[in-house]
């Protein structure tokens, strides 16, 4: 390690410690500076007491119409920063809401030559802004990374090409000392990008191993950037991006990790990870009888059924992609490339799809170490009812996770013991991540119901609040108020 790198690292750690110290000593200040609050934790400041019961006509302080978008509230003082997308105009936006009144302070149109292709339930405005109290940093897969001051004047821009992803971008930028960090999604050449927060100049760029696109946001620990990516987790030195340690896992890399008591908790999810995700397949004889039209006792690609499911996302409804179909993997199993599947290939195909994924599950990982720590640092795993998108929540010695169908699981953070797994009574898909405040957990369903329940070893539901609009964003809590973004509105709830 060079002397220059030591200096950069020391300065960065000092800046992060100063920021952390400031946050912990001004607990009552209205700050929720990035996706899911400080360090993606989902934890409101000590003493915050948002309402338990609320709705379109109950405990509403204000309600403001906003363009569509999945970015979550980013709050500093009297400013709420959000992004949006107007589909009719193909227009990206950054806007600032006055937190005290709900009025739009300013709105800026972000030019983009082309809008990135996203999943049918996603949005080109998915990344949550990040702020350091002086500037706000926003990311769009369609155009890159931009910086604005609090008055809405653009300070700099880092143009980036549209990433080659299957479903669009999912990550959000974060601020780490004097750096803005972006986990850049790419199917073939993903990388970490660190730019100077004041100038936008690149400080370092670190390519990652080929891993397909990831959708998670980095979290910080002891000067390290920890990223949940496809096929595992990796920690990089925040000073220069150098790789430090990794954990291998079969995972889509979708959810963002959370840290508690020097342990990292992450939901490593796989399409075939649990029995109810795997679809039982017919034997080859039955397949041939139904689909072999020319009688050669083989199934050609043209004969293969379009609707034969390979895996499913239980309780996700009719969302595009809720089921994966075998035909899209036909060419991968057709190893000799003759366009035909015989009984041997079919058995291999079925065996592969039904094989349990041993490393699917909620993982508790001891932080630290060097190189591959898969065999030494995994403390425990919970393999059932693991969510694909919502991040876990660490709160008061317990870990919570929410799965489609409103299935909540609570584990003891130290031992991994399952304390309970029950239904919240709010069905449907879940995209938002849980947050905690004043001994309570708040979880929003995709259908628009926010369930509030008491933190503890047993499930005690306190309220189910139906906002009657879909929710994709994660709520925020500051100054005893709850801020919720639905598909059409931004709400402030308080008593």
Residue, then its C-alpha position, 0 to 999 in steps of 0.5 A: x500500500x502506497x503512502x498516498x493510499x494511506x493518506x486517502x484511507x485515513x482521511x476517508x475513515x476520519x470523514x466517515x467517523x465524523x459524519x457518524x458522530x454527527x448523526x448520533x449526537x443530533x438524533x432529533x434533527x430531521x435527516x434521512x439522507x439516502x435510501x433507507x436512511x443512515x447507511x441503509x439501516x431503515x432505523x429512525x433516530x432514537x425517540x422518533x414517534x411516528x403515528x401508528x394509525x394513518x390513511x388517506x383521511x387520517x393523520x394526514x399533514x399534507x398530500x402532494x401529487x408526484x410523477x411516477x417513480x420508485x425512488x424513496x424519500x431523501x430528507x435533509x432539514x426542510x427538503x425532501x428530494x425525489x426523482x420521477x418519470x413522466x412516461x407520456x413525455x419520456x421525461x426524467x425529473x429531479x424535484x424537491x418538496x418543502x417538507x413543512x408544507x408539501x409544496x414543490x420547491x423546484x423541479x428539474x428536467x433531466x435530459x436523456x437521449x434514450x430511456x433505459x429499458x426496465x421491467x414492466x413494474x419498475x421505473x427509469x426513476x428507481x434510484x433514491x437520491x443521496x445528500x450530504x446537507x450541501x448537495x443532492x446526488x441523483x442517478x439515472x440509468x438513462x443518463x448517469x450521475x448528477x449533482x444539484x445544490x439545495x436551490x436546484x442548480x446543477x453543480x456537475x454531471x457524470x454522463x454514463x451510457x445506459x447499462x446493459x441490464x435485463x430489468x433496468x437499474x436498481x442501485x442508489x448512490x451513497x455519500x462516503x466522506x468526500x466521495x459519492x459511490x455508485x455500484x454501477x449495474x452492468x451485465x458484462x462489466x460491472x464496476x464501482x465508481x467513486x467521484x469527488x462530491x464537490x467536483x464530480x471528478x473520478x477518484x477511482x473506478x474499480x471493475x468487479x468480476x464478471x457477475x451479471x447486473x446487481x441491484x443493491x446499494x453499498x453499505x459502509x463498515x470500517x472504511x469498507x464498501x460492502x456490496x451484495x452482488x450476483x453470486x455473493x458479497x464483496x467488500x472493497x476499500x472505500x479509499x481506492x476500491x481495492x477488493x478486501x474480502x468476499x463471500x460466495x452464494x447463489x443469489x440474484x444480488x437484489x436486496x441491500x444488506x444491513x449491519x448490526x453489532x458488526x454483523x452483516x445480514x443479507x437475503x441471498x435469494x435464488x429462483x429455485x431456493x425454496x420448495x414452493x418456488x420449484x415446479x414439478x416437471x412431467x416425466x419424459x414419456x408424458x412430455x413426448x406424448x403431448x408435444x412430440x408432433x413428428x414422432x421421433x421421441x425427441x422434443x425440438x425447440x419449435x415443439x417445446x411448450x411456451x407455458x411449461x413453468x420452471x420456477x415461480x414466485x409464490x404470491x406475487x400475483x400476475x406480475x410479469x416474470x412471476x414465473x420462469x418458463x423452461x423454453x427460455x433455457x432450452x438452448x442452454x441445455x441443448x449442449x450439442x446444439x442440434x435443436x433437440x432434447x432427448x430423455x437424457x437431456x430432459x432428466x438433466x434439465x429437471x434434476x438441475x431445476x429441482x436441486x436445492x440451493x444450499x446457500x439460498x437464505x438470510x445470512x448472518x456474516x461476521x464482518x472483516x477478514x481477507x480474501x474468500x471468507x465463505x467457510x469462516x465468517x457465515x455465522x448462521x442462515x435462515x433458509x425459508x421465506x426469504x424475500x427477493x427484493x425487500x432488504x432485511x431489518x436489524x432492530x433491537x437484537x432481532x432481524x426481520x424480513x418480509x416476503x410476498x404474501x405478507x409473510x414476516x419472519x423474525x430471528x434472534x440476531x445472535x443465534x439465528x433462532x426463528x422466533x416466529x413466522x406469520x402472515x401480517x394480514x396484508x397479501x400481495x407482492x412486497x417491494x418496499x423494505x421494512x423500517x423501525x421507529x419507537x419499538x415498532x416495525x413499518x412494512x408497506x405492501x405493493x398493494x398499498x397497505x402499511x402494517x405496523x407491528x410491535x418489535x419483539x419475540x411474538x407478532x403483535x399487529x398494531x394497525x393495517x393502514x390502507x393507502x389505496x395506491x401501490x407502494x414501491x418506495x421505502x418510507x422515511x421517518x423524521x421529526x415524529x412524522x412518517x413520509x410515504x411515497x405511493x405511485x401517485x402521491x407523497x404523504x406526510x403523516x403525523x399526530 
